[in-house]
Amino acid sequence: MQGSGRDGLLNAPWRMHISPDNLRQRAALIAQIRDFFTQRDVLEVDVPVLGQCGVTDPHLVNFVTPFTLGQTTTPLFLQTSPEYGMKRMLACGSGCIYYLGKAFRHEAAGHQHNPEFTMLEWYRVGFDDQALMSEVDALLQGVLKTEPADKITYHAAFLEYADIDIDQASKADLIAGLAIDSHYDLSAEPIEHILQLIFNIHIEPKIGTIRPCCVYDFPASQAALAKLKADDPRYAHRFEFYFKGLELANGYWELTDAQEQIQRFDKDQQHRNQLGLSMIPTDSRLLAALSSGVPDCAGVALGIDRLVMLALGEQHINNVLSFGIDNA
């Protein structure tokens, strides 16, 4: 018998995680976000969550499901973000657009992450990364009632919080600066992995404690789909927002060069091979859209569930979800 009395009812596995009050507040916050974009003439769009191509990024893992039609079975990938579809829309002349809906990442569930989550992603034609940083800040001020965000470059953050000049530091210097006992050989890891460890352990806990913090100009090795800086190609036009221990948003002044994108996909595949991961089909439709001409734009993805956690003062993501993965 499932529990007894009121406590048993509250803990029954059929019940939703979120409280009725939080459910209403979440709906109000999402309505506020939609109004934010309506006021700025940014169009809401939809994209398929199932696609024929996944992401080549070795740090992201798609859920994959077989689709059988007749005698043919094709793997379909649940999207980790709506990015590729939205860029194809931009190439078709959509103008400024946003998506507010589901995305999926095959990662462990925890107090900050559910494998199925709600993502807000938007693209602003004619914006660079600095302009989009300001718009993200405006959204956070409106939804979270925060003060204007602090801004710091990736390089300056390492100097201030880890006392490391990443332009001068060797791999050995970075490992020494990390100052942890590792159960594996860090010297065999790529520099970007060690940089990420330093950032996670020594920098992230110290930023965005009072107001959001935007870290920008990430190293080129972490450029993802961002343009490199023309005046210093060691760095890329990428930014991230942090607040109260949560990474909230990741944005770029978008790479629109098809040939450079092909090179980055190839590099991803090489990295996947080195890690013993399976190859992921490169999205030829995205490359064709880039070749046809995606307008100069900046884009950003923001985790809605984490944003609602902050707005409602919740410490666990399940408290802002109808059903987490454990009772979906």
JOURGI-V805705 format. One record per residue. SS is DSSP state (~ for helix, > for strand, _ for the rest). NEAR is the number of other C-alpha atoms within 12 Angstrom. Layout:
BEGIN
SS_NEAR / SS_NEAR
END
This chain:
BEGIN
__7 / __13 / __12 / __11 / ~_11 / ~_10 / ~_10 / ~_14 / ~_15 / ~_17 / __16 / __17 / __17 / __16 / __19 / __24 / __26 / __28 / __20 / ~_16 / ~_15 / ~_26 / ~_24 / ~_18 / ~_23 / ~_31 / ~_21 / ~_18 / ~_28 / ~_29 / ~_16 / ~_20 / ~_35 / ~_28 / ~_20 / ~_25 / ~_29 / ~_16 / ~_12 / __19 / __18 / __23 / >_27 / >_27 / __27 / __24 / __26 / __23 / __33 / >_27 / >_32 / __29 / __30 / __38 / __41 / __34 / __30 / __26 / __20 / __24 / __27 / __33 / __26 / >_24 / >_19 / >_16 / >_17 / >_11 / >_9 / __7 / __7 / >_9 / >_12 / >_18 / >_21 / >_23 / >_31 / >_32 / __37 / __38 / __42 / __40 / ~_39 / ~_38 / ~_39 / ~_41 / ~_45 / ~_30 / ~_34 / ~_35 / ~_29 / __21 / __18 / __24 / __28 / __33 / >_38 / >_41 / >_39 / >_32 / >_30 / >_28 / >_36 / >_32 / __29 / __23 / __19 / __17 / __19 / __18 / __22 / __32 / __34 / __34 / __33 / >_36 / >_36 / >_35 / >_38 / >_38 / >_45 / >_48 / >_48 / >_38 / >_31 / __20 / __26 / __30 / ~_38 / ~_29 / ~_24 / ~_36 / ~_39 / ~_26 / ~_30 / ~_44 / ~_34 / ~_23 / ~_35 / ~_37 / ~_22 / ~_21 / ~_29 / ~_28 / __19 / __24 / __20 / __25 / __30 / >_25 / >_26 / >_27 / >_27 / ~_39 / ~_30 / ~_24 / ~_33 / ~_36 / ~_22 / ~_19 / ~_25 / ~_31 / __22 / __29 / __21 / __33 / __19 / __14 / __21 / __19 / ~_25 / ~_22 / ~_23 / ~_33 / ~_30 / ~_21 / ~_28 / ~_30 / __17 / __17 / __11 / __14 / __7 / __9 / __13 / ~_24 / ~_20 / ~_13 / __21 / __22 / ~_25 / ~_24 / ~_22 / ~_32 / ~_39 / ~_25 / ~_25 / ~_32 / ~_34 / ~_23 / ~_21 / ~_26 / ~_32 / ~_32 / ~_22 / ~_24 / __33 / __29 / __23 / __18 / __26 / __39 / >_39 / >_41 / >_39 / >_37 / >_38 / >_41 / >_33 / ~_26 / ~_27 / ~_33 / __33 / __34 / __39 / >_37 / __39 / >_30 / __24 / __12 / __11 / __15 / __18 / __21 / >_27 / >_34 / >_44 / >_40 / >_46 / >_42 / >_45 / >_39 / >_35 / __28 / __27 / >_37 / >_33 / >_38 / >_37 / >_39 / >_47 / >_44 / >_38 / >_42 / __37 / __34 / __25 / ~_25 / ~_18 / ~_22 / ~_30 / ~_24 / ~_19 / ~_29 / ~_29 / ~_23 / ~_21 / ~_31 / ~_25 / ~_20 / ~_22 / ~_22 / ~_17 / ~_15 / __16 / __11 / __18 / __20 / __24 / __29 / __24 / __26 / __27 / ~_23 / ~_23 / ~_37 / ~_29 / ~_25 / ~_27 / ~_31 / ~_23 / ~_21 / ~_22 / __34 / __32 / __28 / >_35 / >_43 / >_49 / >_44 / >_36 / >_39 / >_40 / ~_39 / ~_46 / ~_40 / ~_45 / ~_40 / ~_34 / ~_34 / ~_29 / ~_27 / __18 / __24 / __22 / __25 / ~_36 / ~_33 / ~_33 / ~_39 / __38 / __29 / __23 / __30 / ~_25 / ~_19 / ~_17 / __16
END
